[in-house]
Amino acid sequence: MKVLGLITEYNPFHNGHLYHLNKSIEITGATHTVAVMSGNFLQRGEPALVHKWQRAKMAIECGVDLVIELPTAYACATAELFAFGSINLLHNLGVIDCIAFGSEYGKISTLEMIADILFKSPLSFENSLKSYLKEGLPFPAARSKALIDFYKFCHSNGCDEESMNIESIMNNPNNILSIEYLKALKRLGSTILPYTIPRVKAAYHSKNMTSDISSATAIREHLKMRKPLEDLRKVMPSVSHKLLKEAYEAGIAPVFKEDFEHTILTILRRENSVGLAEYFDVNEGLENRIYECSHHCSSIESLYNCIKSKRYTLTRIQRICMHALLNLKKKDLLRFNHEGGPQYIRALGFNNKGREILKSCKSKSKLPIINKINQYIPSDETAKELLELDIRATNIYTLALKNHFFSSKPLDYYQSPYYARK
């Protein structure tokens, strides 16, 4: 058994995801696959289009063997924390031989080189980074410029030309995540072998559906504009499209950030600046900007546009607002990370091969495996609070569903992992 790990959101599962899955299996020679998947709230600070069990079902039906949930604290976090939580889970499963992730750059050696610098953080790099941050640049831009400075020095001392392509590499979201995955592997001292696959056809943020492979962003934008669901047949595997259609008909999709705008505005207006400063990534007076904007805006879109600036990116603002919605504080995230990250492995779906993986994990995993949470007793307060956050996230998420059956009970206690007997 050779097990491949994937890090995903599948929001929703489309042809690009199917290409990545099949190509990853091809280049690694894997016989079994595990996908770590975000739950009901995602890395860019948005709710999932459809709930986590339906997305896990899409993945299993499209060929993934086992889907496990990335805890909410890490799913709705910075690229660094998202990557660390995901790699931590794969590493602690004890059965993963390799991982494969998409990137715009597509060359693992250079991405490894950048990850090594960020992991070791040499003094010259640190000094450049601090200097650019003092100039008021957002962290991603400051880090990119500090890397360019470091590699200019490196190049003058014999580095290869390829390493000088740093600016374009750091301007692409999948490259950044790839580097963070590699950093996390180094941090954990993991023996998991990394591979990267070049992203094809559609860019990550592209909103246009011009071919059979389109971005999840384009698909969600299409649905947000109330365009026909049938138009998505060309960009999604047939079974995934069928399951999305079923979700629509059942009143459990779609869900967008606008469904929570009044709740988020209520929470922000209720808080004072001191309370707002308790959320992760709120610092340097950003709490005052959020406070002022929340009292002058009546929609989520106008709120984001009011707060964002050259220094404060839209994605950062979206995540802060989702943290406020979920009551996820800075101290909580720091404590979870200090305690080693995710504390359990929670299955959302599997097939027969997935059952083989779970069976192997029972003797090799460093973390307990959860199939049903009412049968799980947390080992300590950290595990308890991480799980409570997952449950709270689902309970809040289901309030946006048109089918009130799903919001009338704590769904995490009633929903079993999807099992495909094949």
N, C-alpha and C positions, 0 to 999 in steps of 0.2 A: 504493500500500500504506500503510495507516494501522495502526500496531501498538499494541495495548493491553497494558500490563503488569499482572500480578496477583501478589500476595504471599500464599502459601498454605501449608497443612499437609495438607489433604485427608485427615483422619485419622478416618474414611474420607470419601470423596466422597459427599455427601448432597444432598437436594433444595435445601437452603439454598445450597449451593455452586453448584448449577445455576442457581438464581434469580439469584445474584450475577453469575455469568458472563454470562447472557443480558441482564440489566439493564445491566451495564457496557458490553456491545457496543452496546446500544440507545442509551444516553445519550452515548456517545463517537463513535459512527459508525465504530468500528474494523472493519477487514477481516481482521486477523490478531491472534492472542493468544499471549502468552508468560506462563507461570506460573513464578515462582520458588517452589520447594517445598522444605521441610525434608526432610532425609534420614531416617535411622533413629532419631534422637533429637530431641526437640521442645522448643519454647520454654519450656514449663512444667516442664521437667525430667523428662519421661517418655519411655519408648520408644514408637515408633509401633505402632499396632495390627497393621499388616502392612507388609512391607518397602517401600522407596522405589520399586522398579521396578513392583511391583504397583499402588501408589497412582498412579504416573505413568500407567500403562496405563488406570486408571479415568478419570483426567482427560482423556486423549487420546480415549478412547471416548465421553466425555460432551461433547466439543466444544472442548477446549483444543487449540491447534495445536502448541505447543512447551512442554515442561516442562524446566526446568534446576534443578540442585540448589543449594540454599544450603549452603555448607560447614558442617560440624558445629560449628566454633568459633563461628559466628554463629547457627546454628539452635537451639542449646541455651544461649542467652545472655539477658541482660536485654532488656527491650523496646527500649532505646536501641541496643544492639549488633545485635539481631535486625533492627531497622528499617534501620540503617546498612548492614549487609551486604547486605540485600535490595535496597535502593534503589541501592547501589553497583553491584551486578550489572546491574540494569536500565539504569542510566545508562551503564555501560561497554559494554553491547551495541552502543550507537551507532545503534539503529534504533527505539527506543521513543518514541512520540509522546505517550502519556498513560498514567496509571495510575488504577485505580479500587479503592477499598477500602471495606469495610463499617464503619459506625460506629453507635453507638446514637443519637448526636446528629443526624447527617445534614445538618449545615449547614457547608459548607467554609469560609465566611468567618470564623466564630468560631474554628474549629479552627486556621486560618491565623494568626489574631491571637495565640492562645496559643503556637503554635509559634514565632512571631517573638520573643515575650518570652523563651521558654526558650533560643532560639538566641542572642539578643543578651545575655541575662542581665544586666539593669541592676543597678546597685549596691543600690538599695532592695530589689529582689527577692532578691539574693544575701544581704543582711544578714538578711532575714526567714527565709530558708531555713536559714542557719546557726543562728539562734536556736531554731527549732523542732527542729532536729536535736540541739542541746544539751539540749533538754527530754526527749530519748529517743524521739521519734517515729520510726517507720520512714520511709525516704526518700520513698516515694510520698505518704504523709500530710503530711509536712513540706513537700513541694513544692506540694501542693494548697493548703495553708494560706497559703504564701508568695504563691502566685498570687492567692488571694482578697484578701490584704492589698494587693497591687499594684493589683488592679482596683478595690478600694474607693477607693484614692487616685485612680486613673484616672477613676472614675465621678464623683468630686467635681470633676474637672476637665473634664467633658464627654463621657465615654465613653457608649456606648449601653447600654440596659438588658440586652440579650441577653448582653453580656459578663459580667454579674453571675451568670450561671448556672453559674459555674465549678466549684462543689463537686460538683454532680451530673454534670457532664461528666467530671471527673477520677476519679469513682468507678466508671467503666465501662471494662472492659479494651480494647474495640475503639476507644473514643475515645482512650485513651492511646497505643495503637499508631498510630492515624491521625496524632496530633500528632507522634509520633516519625518517621513517614514524611515528613511535611512539613518537620520539622527537618532530616532527612537531605538532602532536596532543596535546602534553603538552604545547608547545609554544602558540598555539592558544586557549588553554582552551576548546578544542572541546569535545562534548559529543558523538561523533561517536565511536562506539564499534569496536575494532580491533580483527581480527582473523588471524591466520597464518596456511598455509597448507604446509606440507613437500614436497619439490621438489622430484619428482620420476624419476627414470631411468637415464636420461641424465643430466650431470653436466652443469652449465651455460656456461663454456668455451669449452666444449667438441666439437671436430671436427669430431667425428665418428658417423655415423648413423647405430646403431646396433640393434635398436628395433623400434617399432611403435611410440615411443616418443623419439624424438631427439631434441637437442638444436637448436635455431635459428641460432647460430654460425655455426653449422654443415651444416645446409641447405644452408646458404649463401656461405660457403666454397665450397660446392658441385657445386653451380652455378658459382662461380668464376673460378673454374677449367673447366668450359664449359662441365660439365657432363650432361647427359640427364635429362630434366625436368620431364620426365615420372617416373624417379626413386623416385621422391618425393611423389608419390601417397600414399605410405605406411606410410608417416609421417605427412601428412596434411589432414584435412577434405576435402572431395571431392569438395565441393563448393569453398573452399579457393584455392585449387589447380587449379580449373577451372579459377578462377579470376586471378591468377598469370599467367597462360598460356595465357589468353586474354591480359594481360598487355605486355607480351613478343611479342605477335603477333601484338599489336598496336604500338610497338616501344617505350613504356614508362617504360620498365624494361629490364635488371637490371641496377642499378646504384651502383657504388662502389667508394671508396675514390680515386682510381687511376684516375677516370674521372676528378678530380679537381687538379691533382698534378701540372700541369704546372702553373695554376692560383695561387695556394698556394705558389709555389716557386717564382713566379713573385712578389707577394705581399711581401713576406719575404725579398727578395733581394732588393726590393725598399725601405724598412724601414731601418732606422739606429737603433742602440741599444736603444736609448732614446724612439723612437717610439714603438719598440717591448715591452718595459717595461710597456706600457699603457694597454696591454691586461691582462685579469684576470688570476691569478695564475702564472704570470711571475714576479719573484722576486729573491732576493739573487744572482743576477748575471746571472740568467738563460737566460736573453736577449742576453748576449754576446755569450753564447753557441749556441743559435738559430741562431744568426747572422753569426757566423763562419760556422756552418754546412750548412746553406742555400746557402752559396757561394761555397761549395765544393761537394754538392750532386745534382744529376740530376733526382732523382726519389723520390716519397713520402716515399717509404719503406726505402731507404737508409738514407733519412733525419731523419725519426723516430729513426732508429737504431743509427744514429750519436748522436742525442740529448739525448736519454734516458740513464739513469744510475740507480744506486742503489737508489739515492735520487729522481730522476725524473722519474716517472712511464710512461709507454707507453700510457696509457689512458689519463693521464694529458697532454702529448705532443700532442696527437691527438686532444683533446679539444681546446688547445691553437691555433693550426693550423686552426681548423674550426672557431674559433672566429675571427682569422685574415681574413679568407675567407668572413665572414659575416660582418666584421667591427664592432664587438661587443667588446667594451672597458670595462676596469675595472670600470671606473666611472659610466658607464651605468648600469651595473649589481648591483653595490652598491646602486645606486639611486632607481632602481626598487624595490630592497629589502626594502630600507628605506621607500618607499611609500606604503608598505604593500603587495607587490607581484603582482600576476596577477590581471588585472583590468577589465576583461571581461570574459564571458563564450561563447565560439564559438563552435557551433554544426557542426560536420563533417558528421554525419549520424544518423538515428533513424528509428524505426519502430513505430507501433501504441502505444505500451507501452511507447516507448521513447517520443512520443507526449504527453502522459499523464504526464510524468515526467516534460517535458518542461512547460506544462500548470500549474502544481503545482509550479514550480520555479518562474513563473511570479509574484506571490504574496509573495514568501518566500526568493528568492535569494537576496543576498546583492550586487550582481554585475549585470550589464546589459547583456542580452543574445543576441548574434549575430547569425543570420541565413545567412544574406547577408551583406557583409561589405560595399557595396555602400549605404546601408540604415542606417549605424551606424555612429553617430557623437561622437567621443571621448570626454569624460567629462573633460579631462585635458591633459597636455603635456605628462605625464607619460603614460597614456593610448594610446595616439597618437603614441609615440615612440615605445611602445611594439608592436602595430599593424603594424607599418611601418617595424619593424624588421621581423615580420612574413611574410609580403609581399615580402620583400627583399630576405628572405631565399628561398621562392618559386621561385622567378624570377631567382635566381642563380642556384637553383637545376634543373630547367627545361632546362638549357643550356646543361646538360649532357644527355638529352633524344634524342634518334635517330629520333623520330617523331618531326620535327621542328614546327609543328602546335602548339604544347604545349609551345614552347619557344618563340613564336612570339607575345605573348600577356601576360599581367599580370593575371595569371590564377586565383588568389584569387578573382578577380572581376567577373569572368565568371563562376566559378564552384559552383554549389549549393550543399547543403548537400544531401547525398544519403538518399532517403526515401523508405523503404520497406513497402508496404501496407499489413501488416500481423500482 
